[in-house]
Amino acid sequence: MFPLLVGLSGCLPKLDETEEVITWEHFATGFIEKPTFIVAQDYGTGLLWVYSTQIVRGQKGGTFKDCVSIFDESQRPHVAKYAETFGDKVDKPFTYKGLVRNGGASVPLHFYYATPVSSITITSDIAWSKSLPAGSDLASEFAYFTGCSDRFAKEHEKYSPKEPPSDFPIRNVAYKEILRRNFANQSSATEILYGKLSDLDLTSRDYVGISTVFMILGTDNAEYRKPQTLTVKMTFRDGQTATMKLRLNQYGKGPWM
């Protein structure tokens, strides 16, 4: 669980009373150009993790697959062009009181799709109930957890700390705990989104996803614990789709975490 908490709540340095001129590069590292993703089961918690990108290791270090990134100077104009199509104020630095680079902390890893996701569906090759035969959309059975940086990107407004929710969309203990922890450690630049996947509306959300983690999914349905194959499908605003199959509860047949 530690890498997740670092990715979600450790993106920004600690706060104090100093000021620094902050630009878009402090939170947006790059864009994913292709409709790709990875979904994996965390055997420690049972939750599904949906990754928006992956790092590819090489002899000279690591690169992020299918991404344009500000880490490569030649790609920065390309990255800025994507951001501007979303209405981001790339060329307008602003002063953000309280944010410290913490001794020259590196730019956080924030990747977003060049064409945002419009919907996500999940199906199984087994029936989950009489009303959910094999092949049914299981969005009503899953709760999601993710983050959104739209306001920070487009308006540069600081979010006020929010209290952890008292009501949860599911009873799953691991899901509730990860939600509580990330509310407690919520950065001022990130809005936490959570609820039933069937209620998720991404039509006005451009910057969804934090670091390399796009979404975390949990469910109370007992059928989830049976060996099966889940199919996760993303549809993007330009009509493209991406699909991945996951062998659930079949350790060694992967992918898993």
Disulfide bonds with the S-S distance in Angstrom:
none
